[in-house]
């Protein structure tokens, strides 16, 4: 029986599944494979959730602390996608870059997962470490998602981030607004991994424009906000960027986007 094909008169939602009352017959329990971060999945294996190495990486990331953690219900699949991207990039020449770091949740998970100290790479971490610059926001962003992030998610966190990344000496924190701070990236250096998560259009597109010609063939670009409805302006701007270069962004149900150079 294909449970997904059943006509549904009503469904009761719980954290672990749905009780479905079909048009005919008794109630049926559909158990979620995953339920978090706006993503519900049925009938998927999701074996990575039980992987011990993944668990260690996730725990390291969540230990980053900070104000925004109170708004994260379950980001395990988001972290899984980032670890996959970092694994692909680790095989390539070039440094790692993250634009939009905060206290370091995602990049700390990556460093733990890859045992970053064994790699001959630098990890460049660009952020204001105190929120989104007001002058970079459009009026719509200021009244919407940008303003919300500054109020609800961000606070001064540079010292916390510095301590969080202390175990990895080649993680290089660069404080200030993007794109101005990108001048700190050494000329001639290549990039294998680029993660972008700054919540508004201007610095995100500026970062991708700056690093595009520095990305090695096969480099992975991870766009954290790409598919979220609340970040639609960023998604459209990234689509236009990719289209102009004959590329296409993979939209992931987690809300992330993936672009291969």
C-alpha positions, 0 to 999 in steps of 0.5 A: 500500500502506498501510504502517500497516495491515500486520500487524507481527510485529516492529519494530526501532526506530532514531533515524530509523525502524523496520524492520518485518517483516510477517507476509508479505513482506520487511522494510519501512522506515518512516522517521520524520517526527519522533522526539523528546520522546516523539513519533514521527510517520510520513508527516507533512511537518514542513516547519517543521523545515527553516525557517531562521527556526525554526532561529534561534529554536530555537538562541536558546532552546537557548543559554539553558543550564542544568541541565535541558538534559541531559534534553531529547532533542529539543524542536523540535515543542514549541518549534514549538507555542509559536511558533505560540501566540505568533504568534497572540497577537502580533496581539492587544492585551495583554502576554505572560506566562510562569509557569515560566521557568528559564533562558528556553529557550521564551521566548527562542525566542519573543522571537527568533521575533517580534523582540519589541523591535518589539512594543509589549508587555511580557513578564512572566517569573515564576519562583523561578529556583531550583526548585519551592518544597517547601511547594507540593508535595503528598506525591505531587509531592514523592516524584515529578515535583516532587522529581525536577525539583528534583534533576535540572533546577533550580539557582540561575539568576536571573543567567543568566536576567537576562543571557539576556533582556538583549537584550529590555528589555521582558522583566521578570523577577519573582523568587519563588513564584507566586501571591505574586509575581503582585501585581507584574502591573499592575492593569488590564493585559491579557494576550494570551499565557500560558505555564504550566510550573511542574511541579506543581498549586498554582501552575499553577492559581493562575496560570490563576485569576489571569490568566483574567479578564485574558486578552483574547478570543482569547488563547492559554494554553499548558500545557506539562505538560498531556498528560504522563502524569507530570503527570496531576494537573495535566492533571485540574486544568486540565480541571476549570478549563476545564470550569467555564468552558465551555471545552475544552483541546486536547491536543497529542501533544507533551504540551502543552495549548492553551486559547483564551480 
